[in-house]
């Protein structure tokens, strides 16, 4: 997905994704139920950053996709649609699962055991 964007978007996107990952890690520094509000605050902030990153990637890739549609009228550029769509679907579907795992895990509703939560994280990675 990052190969489809230019350098400024690569840097901005990488910084945003790194910040999302840091907020996810910050939620784990609040052990126990008594410090749950701090974890929830980091979670909400991480979700906000994820929505910003989502919009950034969506806008840039949509622009690239429209450009490829215009090129496909004259050339054989339709072959580029498959990898682009796969990258979009993979990025947007897998990354949306992480907040759901967090909500169902230890810091959220505590429905999943720690082992199940770790296994789901590994599967999504």
C-alpha positions, 0 to 999 in steps of 0.5 A: 500500500505504501508503494502507491503513495509519494514520499511525503505521504509515506513519511506522514503515514509511517509516523501516524501508524507508529503513533497508533502503535505507541498508543496501543502499547500505552494502554498496556501500562495501566494494569488492573481495573483501578487504572482503566480510565487511562487505558481507555483514554489512550485507546480512544486517542489511538482510534482517533489517530487510526481514523486520521491514518485511514482517511489519509490512505483512503484519500491518497489511494483513491486518487491513485485509483482514479488516475489508474482508471483514466490510464486504463482506457489507453493502456494495459493498466487494469492489471494494477487494480488487483494488487491495489485493491488487495492492499486496500482490503488487507490494510483496512480489514485487518487493522480494524480488528485490533481495536475489537480485540482490545475491547474484548480483551483484558483492558476492555470487557474481559471476554477473551483470555490473555492467551486468546488475545495474544493468539488473535494479535499474532494472527492479525500481524 
